Amino acid sequence: MHVPLSTDIHTRLKAEAKRSGRPATVLVREAIETWLEERERAALHHAIAHYAQAVAGTSNDLDADMEKAAVEHLLDGERGEG
């Protein structure tokens, strides 16, 4: 894959490679991996938020047994029992 870079970005990338003692290709690969991971996290967050909005107020909104267990756990923690 060939990715054309502006002169400014190329100069900055080469400077960072020299400063860090790491090849520019490694720095670019890491930057792309980080960007992709951030995009995937954002997409997952969006999907979860969309689902939560879609099921709000329905029987899928909250499991009554789980809610009860969570409340009991929190109350036990306040009492120092958990």
C-alpha positions in Angstrom: 0.0 0.0 0.0 1.3 3.4 -0.9 0.1 6.4 1.2 1.1 9.7 -0.2 2.0 12.2 2.6 2.3 15.9 2.5 5.8 17.2 2.8 5.0 18.6 6.3 3.7 15.2 7.6 6.6 13.3 6.0 9.1 15.6 7.6 7.4 15.3 11.0 7.2 11.5 10.7 10.9 11.2 9.8 11.8 13.5 12.7 9.8 11.3 15.1 11.3 8.2 13.7 14.8 9.6 14.3 13.9 10.9 17.8 12.4 7.6 18.9 14.9 5.4 17.1 12.1 3.4 15.4 11.3 3.0 11.8 8.7 5.3 10.3 6.8 2.3 9.0 6.4 1.0 12.5 5.2 4.4 13.7 2.7 4.6 10.9 1.4 1.0 11.5 0.9 1.8 15.2 -0.9 5.0 14.4 -3.2 3.2 12.0 -3.9 0.4 14.5 -4.7 3.0 17.2 -7.0 4.9 14.9 -8.8 1.6 13.9 -9.2 0.6 17.5 -10.7 4.0 18.4 -13.1 3.8 15.4 -14.1 0.2 16.5 -14.7 1.4 20.1 -16.7 4.4 18.9 -18.8 2.0 16.7 -19.4 -0.3 19.6 -20.4 2.6 21.8 -22.8 3.8 19.2 -24.3 0.3 18.8 -24.8 -0.1 22.5 -26.3 3.4 22.9 -28.6 2.7 19.9 -29.7 -0.6 21.5 -30.2 1.0 24.9 -32.4 3.7 23.4 -34.4 1.2 21.4 -35.2 -1.1 24.4 -35.7 1.7 26.9 -38.9 1.1 28.9 -39.4 -2.4 27.4 -39.1 -5.7 29.2 -35.5 -5.9 27.8 -34.6 -2.6 29.5 -33.7 -4.0 32.9 -33.7 -7.5 34.4 -35.7 -7.2 37.7 -33.6 -10.0 39.3 -30.3 -8.3 38.3 -31.6 -4.9 39.5 -32.5 -6.5 42.9 -29.1 -8.2 43.2 -27.3 -4.9 42.4 -29.3 -2.9 44.9 -28.6 -5.6 47.6 -24.9 -5.5 46.7 -24.8 -1.8 47.0 -26.6 -1.8 50.3 -24.4 -4.5 51.7 -21.3 -2.4 50.7 -22.7 0.6 52.5 -23.2 -1.5 55.6 -19.6 -2.9 55.3 -20.8 -6.4 54.7 -19.6 -7.1 51.2 
